[in-house]
Amino acid sequence: MSTHDSAQAPPHSRRERPAKPALTRQGIIDTALAIMRDEGLHKVTMRRIAIALDTGPASLYVYVRNTEDLHAQILDALLGSITVPAPDAGTWRERLKAVLNSYRDVLFHHPAIARMALSTQPSGPNYMALVEAVLALLAEGGVTGRAAAWGVDLLLLYPTAAAVEHSGERSAAQEAADLSALGAQIAAADPARYPHIAGLGDELISGDGAGRSDWAFHVLVDGILAAISRTPPA
């Protein structure tokens, strides 16, 4: 290459790199979801997300208030997969159970999120859509007003608690061993000291998860319907 050609070549800095995409709330949430899936929820911190986005942690607080807010947004993003049956897909009670089972399945597939859901109040659009769907189905069944407003809390709390109970990431063999150990402890209970436990020993550990969940759903719905007249006025 001639000296003249070299002199005319445009300058090039070895420090140049593509411009970083602009930070957005959705981009932060998407990055948090990716980290959670790859490394677990415990790794979803402001510092870890900042590293992934090649920025400083302080810049994230413009879009997310704190870690609790971030976790709430992660939960809300996952709730986007909940399905609401069409009006002709069954009775209002059957469709309500399907919605709650869909919510439960989301939490069962994300154990860490299930534990977080007990202490973090979601408030995003997907959570609002879930609450709206439950309230609409309760209204279809004749439950309105404060009874519906209080009832929706109970209906969402049960699948959340059930998911947390099974969020220990134990194997099927471990769960069977734990159940066997519990059965042995109940069978050895002193009837004089624990007469009711001894009398209901087999029943205390009877049924499977699906059967118990179905029973609990109907108990809650029947209880809400029966308690309409007992719900205190606003």
Secondary structure, DSSP 8 states (H G I E B T S, - for coil): --HHHHHHS----TT---------HHHHHHHHHHHHHHH-GGG--HHHHHHHTTS-HHHHTTT--SHHHHHHHHHHHHGGG-----GGGS-HHHHHHHHHHHHHHHHHH-HHHHHHHTTS---SHHHHHHHHHHHHHHHHTT--HHHHHHHHHHHHHHHHHHHHHT-S---HHHHHHHHHHHHHHHHTS-TTT-HHHHHTHHHHT-S-HHHHHHHHHHHHHHHHHHTGGGS---
